Amino acid sequence: MENTQTIKNIPVTTRNLIMFVVPSLLGIFLFMTPVAFGDSVTIPIAVMAKSILAVLGDEATVVVSTIVVLSALATVVNLVFKPTAIQKSPFLNGLLSPTVPWAATRVVGAVFIVMTMMGFGPEMVTSSATGAFILNDLLPTLLSVFIFAGLLLPLLTNFGLLEMLGAAFTRLMRPMFGLPGRSAVDCAASWLGDGSVGILMTSKQYEQGYYTQREAAVVGTTFSAVSISFSLVVVAQVQLEHLFAQFYLAVCAAGFVAAVVVPRLPPLCWKKNELIDGRAEHNREETLPQGESALNYGFQCAIERASKIRSISDVVKEGVHNAIDMVFGVLPVVMAIGTIALIVAEYTSVFTVLGMPFVPLLEALHIPDAVKASETIMVGFADMFIPAILAADIESDLTRFVIAALSVTQLIYLSEVGALLLGSKIPVKLWELFVIFILRTLVTLPVIAGVAHLIF
């Protein structure tokens, strides 16, 4: 007989304890444990993603091209002809029944893919700085991350870990950021691994009713941070690797201030405290009973969640659905929106003009080469790496430091994070992302400049 103890009316049996502890520890290892890989520090999920990319080699481009084209064709066929096989499957029907604008976006993504693969059409679409960059460099990486993150995400979300950490961190996250304690896990997965993992987690938590519209929007636009490993790439691009510790300190300080301030401003503060199905806000697992310790109550909630797992095959099925949903639903959006954003950045002066109003602010902050610096600020909305590329020939170390740190803390860039947010269920619109990008820029720039002046 198993030795049992009743907690929250759920028996703490050996089975329930193992069902909570083993998958949760495995999830923590895969998604949140820093490991050395090559010359960088990352997480095991990212290592697995890079490994499958190495196996696929050049074929990765063919695979993502096939997926994007199939997604567009299947979406059009479903919307026009409504095949019975798809209509009878809730999962397939949901995957292949987007709104007309999003269906059009998938088609545009497929058209860009074909043009880039075949090498015909306007150079602005197919060049190495626009369509070819998205297709050859970004989409294969996202594909590999989505496959493993989607398949293995239930280890974090289904076995009680989020319930326990939600209760443990709610006294920190609620008063400081107005968020559930479980959002700390999203942040950690992004910070240590990849922002796309954080967005995937946030979207799934929102779909499952654990985040309200406001919470999902705030977490997705605030805590899906750029990973440490990619921050190293950015600081290396501006030739300041020797200052990485100070650089990341500036990024963390500015990101913290933005996380406190920006969600309290429109448009994020306008988001409704309603769940995805329109019901009023609830935080069952994160409202601590009177006199109950956070850790003890969190453990109770975790055991309760683990006790509900009746079939591992259902969990595996959910992981497969996660991966397919992201791969077929988001990759075409990234191709379409990312390519268009880079076309605007590379072939027009739109972002240069938009950056001109920042010249007085940069001068007031005593940033050298303020005019050149201003040209890099708004282009970060298209892609976060472009500012670092443009800053490479600026003489002032201080200015390059500010531009690189700002590009990381701006967070919203359409070539990846922005497109992922728009392609997910997280309730944000394109114009809202642009406003959030501006607000994050205005909030973080003075903080970064202050740190820079202390260093240089």
Secondary structure per residue as TSV (DSSP state, phi and psi in degrees):
chain	resnum	aa	ss	phi	psi
A	1	M	-	360.0	140.4
A	2	E	-	-78.1	141.2
A	3	N	-	-77.3	119.6
A	4	T	-	-120.4	156.0
A	5	Q	-	-141.6	131.1
A	6	T	E	-85.6	122.8
A	7	I	E	-130.1	123.7
A	8	K	T	54.1	36.5
A	9	N	T	63.8	13.1
A	10	I	E	-114.5	124.1
A	11	P	E	-68.1	131.0
A	12	V	-	-86.1	74.3
A	13	T	-	-82.1	166.2
A	14	T	H	-58.1	-39.3
A	15	R	H	-62.1	-47.8
A	16	N	H	-64.9	-39.3
A	17	L	H	-65.4	-44.7
A	18	I	H	-64.7	-39.8
A	19	M	H	-63.5	-28.2
A	20	F	H	-83.9	-50.2
A	21	V	H	-72.3	-49.2
A	22	V	H	-65.7	-53.5
A	23	P	H	-63.1	-36.2
A	24	S	H	-65.7	-43.8
A	25	L	H	-64.6	-38.0
A	26	L	H	-64.5	-41.1
A	27	G	H	-63.8	-42.1
A	28	I	H	-61.7	-42.9
A	29	F	H	-62.8	-46.9
A	30	L	H	-71.8	-37.5
A	31	F	H	-102.4	-21.4
A	32	M	H	-133.4	6.7
A	33	T	-	-100.6	117.3
A	34	P	-	-66.7	133.1
A	35	V	E	-134.8	150.0
A	36	A	E	-81.2	132.2
A	37	F	E	-141.9	109.2
A	38	G	T	66.1	-126.0
A	39	D	T	-98.6	8.8
A	40	S	E	-128.5	168.9
A	41	V	E	-110.1	128.7
A	42	T	E	-146.2	-159.9
A	43	I	-	-120.3	157.8
A	44	P	H	-55.4	-36.2
A	45	I	H	-59.1	-42.5
A	46	A	H	-66.9	-36.3
A	47	V	H	-63.1	-43.6
A	48	M	H	-62.4	-40.6
A	49	A	H	-63.6	-43.3
A	50	K	H	-66.9	-32.6
A	51	S	H	-66.9	-43.1
A	52	I	H	-68.9	-31.2
A	53	L	H	-64.4	-41.1
A	54	A	H	-63.8	-37.7
A	55	V	H	-67.5	-43.5
A	56	L	H	-69.9	-36.6
A	57	G	T	59.0	-133.9
A	58	D	T	-67.4	-19.9
A	59	E	H	-68.7	-16.6
A	60	A	H	-59.1	-37.8
A	61	T	H	-64.5	-40.5
A	62	V	H	-64.4	-40.8
A	63	V	H	-62.8	-49.7
A	64	V	H	-67.1	-34.3
A	65	S	H	-63.0	-44.0
A	66	T	H	-61.8	-43.5
A	67	I	H	-62.6	-46.3
A	68	V	H	-64.8	-44.0
A	69	V	H	-65.6	-44.2
A	70	L	H	-61.7	-40.4
A	71	S	H	-59.6	-45.3
A	72	A	H	-65.8	-45.4
A	73	L	H	-63.7	-45.2
A	74	A	H	-64.8	-36.4
A	75	T	H	-64.7	-45.6
A	76	V	H	-63.6	-45.9
A	77	V	H	-60.0	-42.7
A	78	N	H	-66.8	-43.0
A	79	L	H	-69.9	-32.4
A	80	V	H	-88.5	-49.1
A	81	F	H	-101.5	-17.3
A	82	K	-	48.5	63.4
A	83	P	-	-59.4	141.1
A	84	T	H	-60.6	-39.7
A	85	A	H	-60.6	-39.5
A	86	I	H	-76.2	-42.1
A	87	Q	H	-62.4	-30.9
A	88	K	T	-82.7	-11.4
A	89	S	-	-101.0	110.6
A	90	P	H	-55.7	-38.3
A	91	F	H	-69.0	-51.7
A	92	L	H	-64.6	-39.6
A	93	N	H	-64.7	-40.2
A	94	G	H	-66.5	-38.3
A	95	L	H	-69.0	-37.1
A	96	L	T	-107.8	19.0
A	97	S	-	-125.5	54.8
A	98	P	-	-73.4	171.0
A	99	T	-	-65.2	164.0
A	100	V	H	-57.6	-45.1
A	101	P	H	-59.3	-39.5
A	102	W	H	-73.9	-32.3
A	103	A	H	-63.4	-41.8
A	104	A	H	-62.9	-37.1
A	105	T	H	-63.1	-41.3
A	106	R	H	-62.3	-40.6
A	107	V	H	-65.1	-43.4
A	108	V	H	-60.4	-43.1
A	109	G	H	-59.5	-42.1
A	110	A	H	-65.9	-40.8
A	111	V	H	-62.1	-45.1
A	112	F	H	-60.7	-39.5
A	113	I	H	-60.6	-50.5
A	114	V	H	-62.1	-44.1
A	115	M	H	-60.9	-43.5
A	116	T	H	-70.3	-41.8
A	117	M	H	-64.2	-43.0
A	118	M	H	-85.7	-15.0
A	119	G	T	73.7	32.8
A	120	F	-	-124.5	162.6
A	121	G	S	99.3	-177.3
A	122	P	-	-60.0	139.6
A	123	E	H	-63.2	-29.1
A	124	M	H	-63.0	-23.8
A	125	V	H	-86.6	-38.6
A	126	T	H	-100.6	-3.0
A	127	S	S	-67.6	164.4
A	128	S	T	-67.6	-14.7
A	129	A	T	-94.3	-8.0
A	130	T	T	-127.3	-101.8
A	131	G	H	-60.1	-42.5
A	132	A	H	-66.3	-34.3
A	133	F	H	-64.3	-47.2
A	134	I	I	-62.5	-45.3
A	135	L	I	-69.2	-47.5
A	136	N	I	-87.4	-31.2
A	137	D	I	-103.1	-43.7
A	138	L	I	-88.7	-50.8
A	139	L	H	-61.2	-42.1
A	140	P	H	-60.3	-38.7
A	141	T	H	-64.1	-45.9
A	142	L	H	-62.7	-40.5
A	143	L	H	-57.0	-49.3
A	144	S	H	-66.1	-38.8
A	145	V	H	-66.2	-44.7
A	146	F	H	-61.7	-40.4
A	147	I	H	-60.6	-54.3
A	148	F	H	-74.1	-41.7
A	149	A	H	-64.7	-42.1
A	150	G	H	-64.1	-45.9
A	151	L	H	-64.8	-38.9
A	152	L	H	-99.6	-6.1
A	153	L	T	-57.0	-35.4
A	154	P	H	-56.9	-21.9
A	155	L	H	-60.5	-34.0
A	156	L	H	-84.8	-34.3
A	157	T	H	-100.7	-19.3
A	158	N	S	-109.0	-9.5
A	159	F	S	-115.2	8.3
A	160	G	S	111.6	-10.3
A	161	L	H	-61.7	-45.5
A	162	L	H	-66.5	-33.9
A	163	E	H	-64.7	-42.1
A	164	M	H	-69.4	-49.0
A	165	L	H	-68.4	-30.8
A	166	G	H	-60.0	-46.0
A	167	A	H	-68.7	-38.5
A	168	A	H	-66.9	-36.1
A	169	F	H	-100.9	-2.5
A	170	T	H	-63.7	-31.3
A	171	R	H	-72.1	-15.2
A	172	L	H	-95.7	-49.3
A	173	M	H	-73.9	-35.4
A	174	R	H	-64.6	-57.3
A	175	P	H	-68.4	-32.2
A	176	M	H	-82.7	-43.9
A	177	F	H	-120.8	-5.8
A	178	G	S	68.7	32.6
A	179	L	-	-126.4	158.6
A	180	P	-	-65.4	153.7
A	181	G	T	-60.5	-30.9
A	182	R	T	-63.7	-19.4
A	183	S	H	-65.4	-19.7
A	184	A	H	-61.9	-29.4
A	185	V	H	-70.1	-41.6
A	186	D	H	-56.5	-45.1
A	187	C	H	-62.2	-45.9
A	188	A	H	-63.8	-41.9
A	189	A	H	-63.7	-37.7
A	190	S	H	-70.6	-47.6
A	191	W	H	-62.3	-42.5
A	192	L	H	-87.7	-23.3
A	193	G	T	-122.4	-82.3
A	194	D	-	-155.8	136.4
A	195	G	H	-60.4	-30.7
A	196	S	H	-65.2	-31.8
A	197	V	H	-64.6	-43.8
A	198	G	H	-60.1	-42.0
A	199	I	H	-66.1	-41.4
A	200	L	H	-60.7	-45.3
A	201	M	H	-61.0	-45.8
A	202	T	H	-62.6	-44.7
A	203	S	H	-61.6	-43.5
A	204	K	H	-68.5	-38.2
A	205	Q	H	-64.9	-37.5
A	206	Y	H	-66.3	-44.9
A	207	E	H	-63.1	-31.3
A	208	Q	T	-87.0	1.3
A	209	G	T	88.2	15.9
A	210	Y	S	-93.2	-19.1
A	211	Y	S	-117.7	143.1
A	212	T	-	-79.3	174.5
A	213	Q	H	-58.4	-44.0
A	214	R	H	-65.6	-45.2
A	215	E	H	-63.2	-43.2
A	216	A	H	-63.1	-42.5
A	217	A	H	-65.5	-41.2
A	218	V	H	-67.2	-47.7
A	219	V	H	-62.5	-44.9
A	220	G	H	-64.5	-33.5
A	221	T	H	-99.6	-2.9
A	222	T	H	-121.9	-37.6
A	223	F	T	-109.4	-1.9
A	224	S	-	-83.8	67.7
A	225	A	-	-76.0	162.1
A	226	V	-	-71.9	136.5
A	227	S	-	-68.5	162.1
A	228	I	H	-60.4	-42.3
A	229	S	H	-62.8	-40.6
A	230	F	H	-73.3	-29.9
A	231	S	H	-61.1	-35.4
A	232	L	H	-62.7	-38.2
A	233	V	H	-64.1	-42.6
A	234	V	H	-64.7	-47.4
A	235	V	H	-68.2	-29.0
A	236	A	H	-69.8	-35.1
A	237	Q	H	-61.6	-33.9
A	238	V	T	-96.6	14.5
A	239	Q	T	59.2	43.7
A	240	L	-	-130.0	34.2
A	241	E	G	-56.8	-34.2
A	242	H	G	-66.7	-12.0
A	243	L	G	-110.8	25.2
A	244	F	H	-62.1	-40.0
A	245	A	H	-59.6	-46.6
A	246	Q	H	-66.9	-38.0
A	247	F	H	-59.7	-49.2
A	248	Y	H	-71.7	-27.6
A	249	L	H	-63.0	-43.2
A	250	A	H	-63.3	-41.6
A	251	V	H	-62.5	-45.4
A	252	C	H	-65.9	-42.9
A	253	A	H	-63.6	-46.2
A	254	A	H	-67.0	-39.2
A	255	G	H	-65.0	-37.0
A	256	F	H	-64.3	-46.4
A	257	V	H	-61.4	-43.3
A	258	A	H	-63.6	-37.6
A	259	A	H	-66.3	-30.3
A	260	V	H	-79.7	-40.1
A	261	V	H	-88.6	-52.8
A	262	V	G	-60.7	-41.3
A	263	P	G	-63.4	-16.7
A	264	R	G	-89.3	1.1
A	265	L	S	-112.8	157.1
A	266	P	T	-63.5	148.6
A	267	P	T	-88.5	-9.1
A	268	L	G	-66.0	-37.0
A	269	C	G	-70.6	-14.4
A	270	W	G	-82.5	-13.8
A	271	K	S	-65.5	145.9
A	272	K	-	-78.4	145.0
A	273	N	S	-86.4	59.5
A	274	E	B	-125.6	150.3
A	275	L	-	-76.5	174.7
A	276	I	T	-61.3	-27.3
A	277	D	T	-93.7	9.6
A	278	G	S	91.2	-5.4
A	279	R	-	-71.3	159.3
A	280	A	B	-67.3	160.5
A	281	E	-	-59.0	140.5
A	282	H	-	-145.6	148.5
A	283	N	-	-138.6	65.9
A	284	R	G	-58.6	-48.9
A	285	E	G	-75.8	-12.0
A	286	E	G	-114.5	10.8
A	287	T	S	-99.5	106.1
A	288	L	-	-74.0	130.2
A	289	P	-	-63.8	154.6
A	290	Q	T	-57.8	128.0
A	291	G	T	76.9	6.0
A	292	E	-	-97.8	134.8
A	293	S	-	-73.7	150.2
A	294	A	H	-62.0	-43.9
A	295	L	H	-67.9	-41.6
A	296	N	H	-65.7	-43.8
A	297	Y	H	-67.3	-38.2
A	298	G	H	-60.8	-40.1
A	299	F	H	-63.5	-41.4
A	300	Q	H	-58.5	-45.8
A	301	C	H	-64.9	-38.1
A	302	A	H	-64.5	-44.2
A	303	I	H	-62.6	-41.0
A	304	E	H	-60.5	-43.7
A	305	R	H	-65.3	-44.2
A	306	A	H	-64.2	-33.3
A	307	S	H	-66.7	-18.9
A	308	K	T	-83.8	-9.1
A	309	I	-	-77.5	110.8
A	310	R	-	-105.2	-22.0
A	311	S	-	-145.1	119.2
A	312	I	H	-64.5	-31.1
A	313	S	H	-62.9	-33.6
A	314	D	H	-66.3	-37.3
A	315	V	H	-67.0	-43.0
A	316	V	H	-61.3	-42.1
A	317	K	H	-61.0	-41.1
A	318	E	H	-63.3	-40.8
A	319	G	H	-62.0	-42.4
A	320	V	H	-62.2	-43.0
A	321	H	H	-62.7	-40.4
A	322	N	H	-55.9	-50.2
A	323	A	H	-63.7	-46.1
A	324	I	H	-64.1	-41.2
A	325	D	H	-59.4	-45.8
A	326	M	H	-71.3	-42.9
A	327	V	H	-66.1	-48.7
A	328	F	H	-84.1	-25.5
A	329	G	H	-91.8	-30.1
A	330	V	H	-104.6	-36.8
A	331	L	H	-56.2	-43.0
A	332	P	H	-62.8	-35.0
A	333	V	H	-67.6	-42.1
A	334	V	H	-62.3	-42.2
A	335	M	H	-62.2	-44.8
A	336	A	H	-69.8	-57.2
A	337	I	H	-70.1	-40.7
A	338	G	H	-62.2	-43.8
A	339	T	H	-64.5	-45.0
A	340	I	H	-61.9	-41.7
A	341	A	H	-62.9	-41.3
A	342	L	H	-71.6	-31.8
A	343	I	H	-61.7	-45.4
A	344	V	H	-61.9	-40.7
A	345	A	H	-69.1	-39.4
A	346	E	H	-86.2	-33.1
A	347	Y	H	-114.2	2.3
A	348	T	-	-133.3	169.2
A	349	S	S	-102.4	16.7
A	350	V	H	-56.0	-50.3
A	351	F	H	-71.1	-30.0
A	352	T	H	-65.2	-44.3
A	353	V	H	-64.5	-43.4
A	354	L	H	-64.5	-26.5
A	355	G	H	-80.0	-16.2
A	356	M	G	-58.6	-39.6
A	357	P	G	-61.4	-15.6
A	358	F	G	-82.8	-10.8
A	359	V	H	-57.3	-48.8
A	360	P	H	-60.1	-37.8
A	361	L	H	-65.6	-44.2
A	362	L	H	-62.8	-39.9
A	363	E	H	-67.3	-38.3
A	364	A	H	-65.1	-29.4
A	365	L	T	-87.6	3.8
A	366	H	T	60.4	45.0
A	367	I	-	-93.3	118.8
A	368	P	S	-61.6	155.8
A	369	D	S	53.6	49.2
A	370	A	H	-59.9	-37.0
A	371	V	H	-66.6	-47.9
A	372	K	H	-61.9	-40.7
A	373	A	H	-63.1	-38.2
A	374	S	H	-63.0	-30.0
A	375	E	H	-69.4	-18.0
A	376	T	H	-94.8	-16.1
A	377	I	H	-67.4	-52.6
A	378	M	G	-79.4	-22.1
A	379	V	G	-66.3	-17.9
A	380	G	G	-62.5	-19.2
A	381	F	G	-68.6	-27.9
A	382	A	T	-79.8	-49.7
A	383	D	-	-157.0	135.7
A	384	M	T	-73.6	-17.1
A	385	F	T	-86.5	-21.6
A	386	I	H	-60.7	-42.2
A	387	P	H	-55.9	-41.2
A	388	A	H	-65.7	-36.0
A	389	I	H	-65.7	-46.0
A	390	L	H	-67.2	-28.9
A	391	A	H	-81.3	-11.5
A	392	A	T	-59.5	-30.1
A	393	D	T	-97.4	8.3
A	394	I	-	-80.2	132.3
A	395	E	S	-69.8	-39.5
A	396	S	-	-70.5	121.4
A	397	D	H	-60.8	-39.7
A	398	L	H	-60.2	-45.3
A	399	T	H	-65.6	-42.7
A	400	R	H	-63.5	-38.6
A	401	F	H	-60.4	-47.8
A	402	V	H	-63.9	-44.7
A	403	I	H	-63.4	-44.3
A	404	A	H	-64.7	-46.7
A	405	A	H	-65.4	-38.8
A	406	L	H	-64.3	-40.6
A	407	S	H	-62.1	-31.8
A	408	V	H	-75.6	-41.0
A	409	T	H	-80.5	-17.6
A	410	Q	H	-64.0	-34.5
A	411	L	-	74.1	-43.9
A	412	I	-	-90.3	108.0
A	413	Y	-	-135.5	134.9
A	414	L	T	-72.2	-20.8
A	415	S	T	-69.5	-17.2
A	416	E	T	-144.5	-76.4
A	417	V	H	-57.8	-47.7
A	418	G	H	-60.2	-45.6
A	419	A	H	-65.6	-37.8
A	420	L	H	-63.8	-43.4
A	421	L	H	-61.4	-45.5
A	422	L	H	-67.1	-32.5
A	423	G	H	-82.2	-12.3
A	424	S	S	-89.4	-177.4
A	425	K	S	-85.0	-4.8
A	426	I	S	-61.6	128.8
A	427	P	-	-79.6	75.5
A	428	V	-	-132.2	147.3
A	429	K	-	-108.0	165.4
A	430	L	H	-59.9	-45.5
A	431	W	H	-66.0	-32.0
A	432	E	H	-67.2	-40.0
A	433	L	H	-61.8	-38.8
A	434	F	H	-64.8	-43.6
A	435	V	H	-64.2	-43.1
A	436	I	H	-62.1	-39.3
A	437	F	H	-59.8	-45.1
A	438	I	H	-63.0	-46.1
A	439	L	H	-61.9	-43.8
A	440	R	H	-62.8	-37.4
A	441	T	H	-63.0	-48.1
A	442	L	H	-66.4	-33.7
A	443	V	H	-78.3	-41.6
A	444	T	H	-84.3	-27.4
A	445	L	H	-57.8	-48.2
A	446	P	H	-62.4	-36.5
A	447	V	H	-64.3	-48.0
A	448	I	H	-63.2	-42.8
A	449	A	H	-62.0	-39.3
A	450	G	H	-62.3	-44.2
A	451	V	H	-64.7	-41.2
A	452	A	H	-60.5	-41.2
A	453	H	H	-67.9	-27.1
A	454	L	H	-73.0	-28.4
A	455	I	H	-86.6	-44.4
A	456	F	-	-98.3	360.0
